[in-house]
Amino acid sequence: MTLITSAIGQGLLWALLGLGLYLSFRILNITDMTVEGTFPLGAAVAVTLIVHGVNPLLASLAATGAGMLAGLVTGLLTTKGKIPSLLAGILTMTAAYSINLRIMGKSNTSLLGQTTLFSNGFLKSLPQYFDSVVLGFTVIVIVTVLVIFFLNTDYGQAFIATGDNPTMARSMGIRTDRMTIVGLMISNGMVGLGGALIAQSNGYADINMGIGTIVIALASIIIGEVAFGELTLGQRLVAVTLGSILYRLILLAVLQLGFSANDLNLLSAIVLALCMMIPQIDRILNIKKPILKGVATHD
């Protein structure tokens, strides 16, 4: 039971990455590789500030701001520099590696003996791993409500229109470049916050902790879409969180079969690939069923 609780808690914390990437990947229709640099950037900023005596809540907000700055850089490279979004994200991600080293001064920093968000008296009084469930649920509810509220404003609708059809959006007077920049800033701000929370949960920040994060975020999105089908926009955001939890439970089940924790990235890629192929497999099966039925009737 403790392993399941841990998986749910981790799923809630990692869901921030899924929600952040959903804004860029699904709504803006941009493949943003920045997240692999933004995630450790948020962790590095939060952990470094906490080690230097800053309140963990303020440190987490600073990590969100750092993530937004990374998104700003990618947005400017994409819109003003006319660099393809995929390459712009890779450039920002690469630059973030050196920045993270400068922030921490070394490849990893421990939070041993430091006060974090998980040091709260109420959270510490909970059974093992329930602290991440409660904190993760609280944060994800607040973030999801804020995102839904934003997307239902006129500005949010213009943001959605930019992703749907940039040409039509421009013809309606929407400044699509600005929308792209703002969207990438919000997206990476959420990823930076996710990095800060997960670093505090794990008790350290590491320069390489961003490797494979985009696969994890995509898995949350794809699993949520495959598992729950056609939904409204608000429901899809909730589905991303549930997809993140399901993803963690799937990994837990696979690890229980005897696989090594060193295989997590490989397992993540396999799970994501299988989930992405499910609609195609279903389409093929639906095509073959009537054909086979027709053959049987003819015989």
Secondary structure per residue as TSV (DSSP state, phi and psi in degrees):
chain	resnum	aa	ss	phi	psi
A	1	M	-	360.0	-37.1
A	2	T	H	-64.4	-35.2
A	3	L	H	-66.7	-39.5
A	4	I	H	-66.3	-42.1
A	5	T	H	-61.1	-42.3
A	6	S	H	-62.1	-42.3
A	7	A	H	-64.0	-40.0
A	8	I	H	-65.7	-43.7
A	9	G	H	-61.5	-45.0
A	10	Q	H	-65.2	-37.5
A	11	G	H	-62.0	-40.2
A	12	L	H	-67.2	-40.8
A	13	L	H	-68.2	-43.7
A	14	W	H	-72.9	-15.7
A	15	A	H	-62.4	-24.7
A	16	L	H	-59.4	-36.9
A	17	L	H	-66.2	-42.2
A	18	G	H	-62.7	-43.5
A	19	L	H	-65.2	-40.9
A	20	G	H	-62.5	-46.1
A	21	L	H	-69.7	-29.5
A	22	Y	H	-59.8	-39.4
A	23	L	I	-61.4	-42.0
A	24	S	I	-84.6	-41.8
A	25	F	I	-76.7	-42.5
A	26	R	I	-97.4	-42.8
A	27	I	I	-85.1	-49.2
A	28	L	S	-81.8	-14.3
A	29	N	-	62.6	41.2
A	30	I	-	-122.4	131.9
A	31	T	-	-87.6	105.0
A	32	D	-	-104.7	103.4
A	33	M	T	-78.3	-4.8
A	34	T	T	-56.9	-29.9
A	35	V	H	-58.1	-29.5
A	36	E	H	-71.2	-16.4
A	37	G	H	-101.2	-31.8
A	38	T	H	-68.8	-38.1
A	39	F	H	-59.6	-54.4
A	40	P	H	-68.2	-25.0
A	41	L	H	-63.9	-46.7
A	42	G	H	-61.0	-40.4
A	43	A	H	-64.9	-44.6
A	44	A	H	-63.1	-44.4
A	45	V	H	-64.2	-48.3
A	46	A	H	-63.4	-48.2
A	47	V	H	-65.0	-43.4
A	48	T	H	-62.4	-43.4
A	49	L	H	-65.9	-40.4
A	50	I	H	-63.4	-42.3
A	51	V	H	-61.9	-30.8
A	52	H	T	-90.6	14.4
A	53	G	T	91.9	8.9
A	54	V	-	-79.7	144.0
A	55	N	-	-55.5	132.9
A	56	P	H	-60.0	-31.0
A	57	L	H	-67.0	-45.2
A	58	L	H	-64.7	-37.3
A	59	A	H	-63.6	-38.5
A	60	S	H	-68.1	-38.2
A	61	L	H	-67.0	-36.6
A	62	A	H	-65.2	-37.3
A	63	A	H	-63.6	-38.2
A	64	T	H	-62.3	-43.4
A	65	G	H	-63.1	-39.9
A	66	A	H	-63.1	-40.2
A	67	G	H	-62.7	-39.7
A	68	M	H	-64.7	-36.7
A	69	L	H	-64.2	-39.9
A	70	A	H	-63.1	-41.6
A	71	G	H	-64.2	-35.9
A	72	L	H	-61.6	-43.7
A	73	V	H	-61.6	-47.6
A	74	T	H	-61.6	-41.3
A	75	G	H	-62.7	-42.3
A	76	L	H	-67.7	-40.5
A	77	L	H	-62.8	-36.5
A	78	T	H	-75.0	-47.8
A	79	T	H	-86.6	-43.7
A	80	K	T	-92.3	-35.8
A	81	G	S	-85.3	-10.6
A	82	K	-	58.0	31.8
A	83	I	-	-89.5	134.6
A	84	P	-	-51.2	139.2
A	85	S	H	-56.8	-38.4
A	86	L	H	-62.0	-46.2
A	87	L	H	-69.4	-38.2
A	88	A	H	-60.9	-41.2
A	89	G	H	-64.9	-39.6
A	90	I	H	-65.1	-39.6
A	91	L	H	-63.3	-45.7
A	92	T	H	-65.4	-41.3
A	93	M	H	-60.2	-43.1
A	94	T	H	-64.8	-43.1
A	95	A	H	-65.6	-35.1
A	96	A	H	-63.2	-29.0
A	97	Y	H	-59.4	-48.6
A	98	S	H	-67.0	-38.7
A	99	I	H	-63.3	-41.0
A	100	N	H	-63.1	-38.8
A	101	L	H	-63.9	-38.9
A	102	R	H	-69.1	-37.7
A	103	I	H	-65.4	-47.4
A	104	M	H	-85.2	-25.7
A	105	G	S	80.1	-3.1
A	106	K	S	-161.4	177.6
A	107	S	S	-74.4	-23.6
A	108	N	E	-153.1	153.1
A	109	T	E	-134.6	132.4
A	110	S	E	-94.4	151.1
A	111	L	-	-105.8	18.4
A	112	L	T	-57.5	123.2
A	113	G	T	81.9	1.3
A	114	Q	-	-96.1	155.2
A	115	T	-	-85.5	125.4
A	116	T	-	-123.8	-179.1
A	117	L	G	-62.3	-25.0
A	118	F	G	-84.5	-1.1
A	119	S	G	-86.7	-1.9
A	120	N	-	-54.5	138.3
A	121	G	H	-57.6	-41.6
A	122	F	H	-65.4	-44.8
A	123	L	H	-65.1	-37.6
A	124	K	H	-70.0	-21.9
A	125	S	T	-82.3	-10.4
A	126	L	S	-77.7	159.7
A	127	P	-	-60.1	165.9
A	128	Q	T	-55.3	133.4
A	129	Y	T	73.2	-8.0
A	130	F	H	-73.3	-18.9
A	131	D	H	-63.5	-42.5
A	132	S	H	-69.4	-31.9
A	133	V	H	-65.9	-47.9
A	134	V	H	-67.2	-48.9
A	135	L	H	-65.8	-43.7
A	136	G	H	-61.9	-43.6
A	137	F	H	-63.6	-42.9
A	138	T	H	-61.2	-48.6
A	139	V	H	-65.6	-44.0
A	140	I	H	-67.6	-34.5
A	141	V	H	-65.4	-46.5
A	142	I	H	-61.0	-47.7
A	143	V	H	-64.6	-43.9
A	144	T	H	-62.3	-44.1
A	145	V	H	-62.2	-43.0
A	146	L	H	-64.3	-40.4
A	147	V	H	-67.0	-43.4
A	148	I	H	-62.0	-41.8
A	149	F	H	-61.6	-44.7
A	150	F	H	-61.7	-44.6
A	151	L	H	-69.4	-18.7
A	152	N	T	-93.7	-0.9
A	153	T	S	-83.5	168.1
A	154	D	H	-60.2	-39.1
A	155	Y	H	-64.9	-40.3
A	156	G	H	-66.4	-37.7
A	157	Q	H	-65.6	-36.7
A	158	A	H	-66.1	-35.0
A	159	F	H	-63.7	-43.9
A	160	I	H	-65.6	-42.0
A	161	A	H	-62.0	-34.5
A	162	T	H	-62.3	-40.9
A	163	G	H	-73.5	-35.2
A	164	D	H	-68.3	-50.7
A	165	N	-	-155.1	90.9
A	166	P	H	-57.4	-38.6
A	167	T	H	-64.0	-46.6
A	168	M	H	-66.1	-38.2
A	169	A	H	-61.3	-41.4
A	170	R	H	-65.4	-37.4
A	171	S	H	-66.7	-21.6
A	172	M	T	-91.3	5.0
A	173	G	T	89.9	8.8
A	174	I	-	-80.5	131.2
A	175	R	-	-82.6	90.3
A	176	T	H	-64.7	-34.0
A	177	D	H	-61.5	-44.0
A	178	R	H	-63.6	-41.8
A	179	M	H	-62.6	-40.0
A	180	T	H	-63.5	-44.3
A	181	I	H	-64.0	-46.7
A	182	V	H	-62.3	-42.7
A	183	G	H	-61.2	-43.9
A	184	L	H	-67.7	-32.7
A	185	M	H	-67.5	-46.0
A	186	I	H	-63.8	-44.9
A	187	S	H	-58.1	-50.9
A	188	N	H	-75.1	-23.8
A	189	G	H	-64.1	-40.9
A	190	M	H	-66.5	-38.6
A	191	V	H	-65.7	-41.0
A	192	G	H	-61.6	-40.7
A	193	L	H	-64.5	-40.8
A	194	G	H	-59.6	-42.8
A	195	G	H	-60.8	-40.9
A	196	A	H	-64.5	-43.9
A	197	L	H	-68.4	-41.5
A	198	I	H	-70.2	-35.6
A	199	A	H	-63.6	-40.4
A	200	Q	H	-69.7	-34.0
A	201	S	H	-68.0	-41.7
A	202	N	H	-78.4	-24.5
A	203	G	T	90.2	13.9
A	204	Y	E	-166.3	164.4
A	205	A	E	-123.6	138.0
A	206	D	E	-129.8	143.7
A	207	I	T	-62.2	-26.3
A	208	N	T	-101.4	9.6
A	209	M	T	-72.6	-7.7
A	210	G	T	-85.7	-11.7
A	211	I	T	-63.9	124.2
A	212	G	T	84.4	0.9
A	213	T	H	-66.1	-31.9
A	214	I	H	-66.4	-31.9
A	215	V	H	-67.4	-41.1
A	216	I	H	-64.2	-44.0
A	217	A	H	-64.7	-42.3
A	218	L	H	-64.7	-37.3
A	219	A	H	-61.2	-40.9
A	220	S	H	-59.9	-43.5
A	221	I	H	-67.2	-51.0
A	222	I	H	-65.9	-45.2
A	223	I	H	-62.2	-41.4
A	224	G	H	-61.4	-41.8
A	225	E	H	-68.8	-42.9
A	226	V	H	-68.6	-40.3
A	227	A	H	-73.4	-33.2
A	228	F	H	-114.4	-5.6
A	229	G	-	67.6	-145.9
A	230	E	S	-71.3	123.7
A	231	L	-	-140.2	164.8
A	232	T	-	-74.2	168.9
A	233	L	H	-60.7	-43.9
A	234	G	H	-63.2	-40.4
A	235	Q	H	-66.7	-32.7
A	236	R	H	-65.5	-35.8
A	237	L	H	-64.5	-40.8
A	238	V	H	-65.1	-39.2
A	239	A	H	-62.9	-31.8
A	240	V	H	-63.2	-43.1
A	241	T	H	-63.8	-45.0
A	242	L	H	-64.8	-35.3
A	243	G	H	-63.9	-37.5
A	244	S	H	-64.2	-40.8
A	245	I	H	-67.2	-44.5
A	246	L	H	-60.6	-39.4
A	247	Y	H	-60.9	-44.1
A	248	R	H	-65.8	-38.0
A	249	L	H	-68.3	-36.2
A	250	I	H	-64.0	-45.4
A	251	L	H	-61.4	-40.3
A	252	L	H	-60.8	-44.4
A	253	A	H	-63.1	-40.4
A	254	V	H	-67.0	-42.2
A	255	L	H	-65.0	-31.9
A	256	Q	H	-67.6	-17.8
A	257	L	T	-79.5	-6.4
A	258	G	T	115.0	2.6
A	259	F	-	-72.5	154.8
A	260	S	-	-84.1	151.0
A	261	A	G	-63.6	-21.1
A	262	N	G	-68.0	-15.7
A	263	D	G	-93.4	9.0
A	264	L	H	-58.4	-44.9
A	265	N	H	-64.1	-39.7
A	266	L	H	-64.1	-45.7
A	267	L	H	-62.8	-38.7
A	268	S	H	-61.2	-44.6
A	269	A	H	-63.8	-41.0
A	270	I	H	-66.1	-45.1
A	271	V	H	-60.7	-44.6
A	272	L	H	-63.1	-44.0
A	273	A	H	-62.2	-42.8
A	274	L	H	-64.0	-42.4
A	275	C	H	-65.2	-37.5
A	276	M	H	-71.2	-24.8
A	277	M	H	-86.9	-13.2
A	278	I	H	-57.0	-47.0
A	279	P	H	-60.0	-38.1
A	280	Q	H	-67.4	-42.8
A	281	I	H	-63.1	-42.9
A	282	D	H	-62.9	-40.2
A	283	R	H	-63.7	-42.2
A	284	I	H	-64.3	-42.8
A	285	L	H	-65.4	-38.2
A	286	N	H	-68.1	-28.2
A	287	I	H	-75.8	-40.4
A	288	K	H	-73.6	-31.6
A	289	K	H	-59.3	-50.0
A	290	P	H	-62.9	-34.9
A	291	I	H	-63.0	-46.6
A	292	L	H	-65.1	-36.5
A	293	K	H	-65.2	-40.4
A	294	G	H	-65.3	-39.6
A	295	V	H	-63.7	-42.1
A	296	A	H	-64.5	-39.4
A	297	T	H	-66.8	-39.3
A	298	H	H	-64.3	-40.3
A	299	D	-	-67.2	360.0
